[in-house]
Structures are given as structure tokens and as C-alpha cells.
Amino acid sequence: MSKLKNTAASYAIIGFGNIGRALAKAFARTGIEVSVATRHDPESFASDAAAIGPGIIPTTLAEAVKADVIFLAVRFESHPNVAKVLPTWQGKTIVDVTNAYGVSTDELRGQSSARFVAQAFTGGKLVKGFNHLIAAVLEQDPAVHGGRRVVFLASDDDGAASEIAALAENLGFAPIKLGGLSEGGLLVQAHGNSWGQLIFKDLVKFD
């Protein structure tokens, strides 16, 4: 059993489908504790969480959103339901791992999907990230042939981007910042039937 690391921040993953579980495996691999929550009772997925590692803590949605950093690993259409859990997301960093499959540009009102999601989380700092890899790749050890698997990050808040970049490093990835949500967010955006230029690109960085 791996010893859990003490970190200054607390972490939660909302959503425990393929992407949520892939993220949980990254946390478990590095011994960083993370809460996981869905709209269902924690008991319903407790055995799946335990199978990943001792630091994967099943909890309720209301408890999970108390974390400092929250990974949004739900279907794009479900993000407003998560946003309603708190009246304000002040002091929270939200990592948007969603992809707006089948959602038209009109529905997004001409914005990047990341900016659209950011508007729902009033007061929070949103970072788009970890969404450009499919779950089967994201769940693998990011150490590849002497390099590290790349994750792209975009945010309008430099401090939040740096915070998640540091976390990505701790999880073993090589973070690359792409700038703001309107620019960098478009490069890693999947919406409607169109794909950003970096979507599904599995890249490895050699230091």
C-alpha cells in the first residue's frame, strides 16, 4: 500500500466514468489523495474507487465541492448541474476536462466551450486541461520512453494555470500552457463535429 503524500491543496474529481477513473489512477499512482463524486450515492462506486487505490475517497457531491481544486469530468451537458451546487465558486480552481461533443457553435454563442463552462462557475478560476487525451491513454503511466506525456492547459488566470501545471508535474505529466480560454481553449476543443488542432494528439516531451 503506497503512503499518501501530504499536499497543501485538496482535490476532487466530479464524475467517475472513463475519464474520471483515468484521472483517479493518475492520483493513485503518485500517492496524492483525491475525493471522487457523482450524482449517485458514494456506496454505489466505493468498491471501484477502492480498487484504484487507498487515496481515492468516494464522497457526495456536496462534500467534493469543498475541495480547493475540482476536476470537472462529467458530460458537457451536465456542467450546469454541478455549477448549481455552490452559490459562488470563489477561491476554487475548476479544471474543465469536458468535451462538447455534438454541441453547436450557436449553442456555445460563438465562444470556446471552456469560456462557456467558465461562465457557469461564478467566481471560480477555470483551467481547461487533461481533456485532449482519450481515457485509455490518460490512464496510462505518463512516463514514456524516458519522456513525459504532455497535457495542455489554457486559462484566463495565470495563477490558476501555474497551480494546475505544478499539479500536472506532480502527477508525472509535462504541462504546456496554451494561453487564455478563447485562444488556447480552441486548440484543445472538441465541439459539434469539429476538433481543435491538438485534440487527441498524444505527445511526449523529453527534457
Buried (B, 14 or more C-beta within 10 A) or exposed (E): EEEBEEBEEBBBBBBBEBBBBBBBBBBBBBBBBBBBBBEEEBEEBBEBBEEBBBBBBBBBBEBBBEBBBBBBBBBBEBBEBBBEBBEEBEEBBBBBBBBBEEBEEEBBEEBBBBBBBBEBBEEBBBBBBBBBBBBEEBBBEBEBEEBBBBBBBBBBBEEBBBBBBEBBEBBBBBBBBBBBBEEBBBBBBBBBEEBBEBBEBEBBBEE
